[in-house]
Amino acid sequence: MKKIMFCSNCFFKVSHPSLNLYIFWHSCCAGPAISGRPESRFEAYARAFAGCGNYTQRSYRRSYARVYEAVSCQNHDTDDKYSKLFQERPQDIIGKSVRLEALDVERHLNALYQATSGEADSESHAYDPQEVWGFQEEGPFATKEEMAKSFVFERKVNEAAFAIINNVTDRMVGCIILKNDNPRNLSVQMEVPITRPSMNESPEKMEACFLLQDRLFALGYRRIQMSVDAQDSLSRKMAIRLAFTLEGTLYKDMILKDASRDSAIYGILNSDWDRGARTALYGKLYGKGAAKTDLNRRKKEEETDEQNRVLAEQKAGESKDKKA
């Protein structure tokens, strides 16, 4: 049984056989228990912590698990829903309003086509699909088959893509693509999410980007870049809202749809993220009080980790001296 200890003051514990975890639980992290399910919050935290994988920073795993716990443990229905989702796709990234799933043509093609084709639906009036695809390398698409064979679903070896799913309605609202993954230099390019126009200023679109930024930096990436058409004012505004800094403009960078494109290059560094960008975005999405609480807990947990590390080294040294 793998043991994860994250606070010396913890006194609750829970065993989660399916995750092979044994977690010591800090009582201040838990909200009100779900009636009849006293261990649901402990199990939710364990699921989220494990779902982050072994290569993310521990401070990130704890922070992410607190948000996941709050979202999944609102009532019996949400507890059942997220337990089932974890069994099916443990790698999904769960936020307050949206979750990110690996983009799959069989599961997501119909929904994405419907959301971005310009047709009216229960959530949006009809609109010109050029509002979605005008600054993209392809699109609008006349058929679903055209979209399936486009850059949206056809992945290169250094790319990844995620479906953005609304947590309440379980409807797909768009997708977000990563390009130019460079593991050697720990950099990657994040595209502005592709969504219907009514989502342009929505917290869902912003949270989808935040969730991906947070996971990438927790995995050790040093730099995330955004490259947008210099004439695309909405995407430029989005980059600024996400704490990216304009680094320059590449003139005549591409030819897209028989037109010359100047690319505005935005970037954000892991040092920017750690020095306050993350906390600022966290506050915009989840509230300033929640951001302050999260920051304080992260600091205390990191201090405890350091204390435990020093104590472990001292104990190891004493044991070595005794053997000598």
SULKA-V75142 format. One record per run of one state. SS is the DSSP state (H for helix, E for strand, C for the rest). FROM is the first residue (numbers start at 1). TO is the last residue. If there is no record, write none. Layout:
SS FROM TO
SS FROM TO
This chain:
C 1 1
E 2 4
C 5 11
E 12 16
H 17 19
C 20 20
E 21 25
C 26 26
H 27 29
C 30 33
E 34 34
C 35 36
E 37 37
C 38 39
H 40 51
C 52 57
H 58 72
C 73 75
H 76 88
C 89 92
E 93 94
C 95 97
E 98 102
C 103 104
H 105 116
C 117 120
E 121 121
C 122 123
E 124 124
C 125 129
H 130 133
C 134 143
H 144 148
C 149 159
E 160 166
C 167 171
E 172 182
C 183 186
E 187 190
C 191 193
E 194 195
C 196 196
H 197 199
C 200 202
H 203 218
C 219 222
E 223 229
C 230 232
H 233 241
C 242 244
E 245 256
C 257 258
E 259 269
H 270 286
C 287 287
H 288 323
C 324 324
